Amino acid sequence: MSQLKAPIRLGYVGCGFMAQHVHLPNFSTLPQCALLAVAEQRPRLARAVASRFAIDKVYSHHSELATDSEIDAVAVSANYAQQGEIAADLLRAGKHVFMEKPMAVSILQAEKILEAAAEGGTRLMVGYMKRFDPGTLLAKATIRNWLQDETKGRLLYARNHGFGGKWLNGLSKIEPFTHSEEPIEPFDAARVLPPWLPPEEATRYIGYLQQYSHNLNLLRFLLEANQQQKTNVESVSLDADGMTGLSVLHLSGIRCTLETASTNFHSWDEQTQIYFQGGWIKVTAPRFFAKSEFSKVEIYEASPVPRYTYPIVSSEHDWNYRAEAAHFIVNLLTGQPFDSPAADALIDVFLNEEIYKKHLQIV
């Protein structure tokens, strides 16, 4: 793999919501990144977005972008099932890729993506912005310290409560957004979904996968559970909506619960709590689109004197999404591993499949 030089010459596939509100504004302002091209099926939308971000090259399909010799890397945000196929094409063509989660909608698709990266000699980073939240990092460091010094006893249990709410709470109302009624070529998701999944369950499955990939990934990140053979799903109890309920998992020997639902809460309702015999660490997630807003951390210690502490979380970066984009660019230049690589993201796909198999009682 040849050494890349600054600036990284970046292309982008997709000009929709996440592209306009998050990724293009972030990548376009990174000093070591030059945003050179976009690929988008809707021509009027493509031209409008390219004009807004001063992008010279506009392609109608990602396959055209894949053949552009001036492009070093490509970021992708598209339909949940389709974006994995786009990523695989680009990786195989020799482009490094950043993509939105979920990495794939099935283990089969995820493994083909990894094969494409190997074939192209390229690397893939999956967008898990919670891993770049300074509150999350503070909590992770505390958990690691407690495990090493053993003063808080055994790590007993972990839980993630994800009842959601108004996911757009915190989104800027003044930043421009270009809507488009232009038709887009439909994508047949059936060919990349798990072969065991009944067609009538596909929408619910993808809904659960796209929402709770974040939560599963966060639990694994905090517990450093990065080996698939050490993860399994014990039991699942979901309602007919395929969303509301409880899943019990084992991540690196630690029993974890995932509490899931879709609610009308006015903001965002998500907490992760890690319990030791002698205390706990609780992380309350921020709103997705609220800049300069990070996770809040509560630490309880039972001894020598019972106490709660609430560390002040601060950071040099102003948004977890921006830190994520910067990490992709910097690590391409340095050759350092990504903090959310494709091989690790495969475990989230595996866990989601296992949860839904148990939900549907498929052996």
Protein Blocks (a to p, Z undefined) as FASTA:
>chain_A
ZZdddddddddedjbfklmmmmmmmmmmpfkbccfbdcdfblmlmmmmmmmnopabdcfb
fklmmmmmkbmbdcddddfklmmmmmmmmmmnopacdddddfbfcfklmmmmmmmmmmno
pacddddfklmgmklmmmmmmmmmmmmnomnopafbdcdddebiafkgoiafkbccdddf
bdcddddfklmmcfklcfklmmmmmmmmmmmmmmmmmmmmmnopabfklgccfbdcddfk
omaccddddeehiacdddddddfbfbdcdddddddfkbccddddddfklghiacdddddd
fbfbdcddddddddfbfbfklmmmmmmmmmmmnopacfbdfklmmmmmmmmmmmmmmmno
pZZ
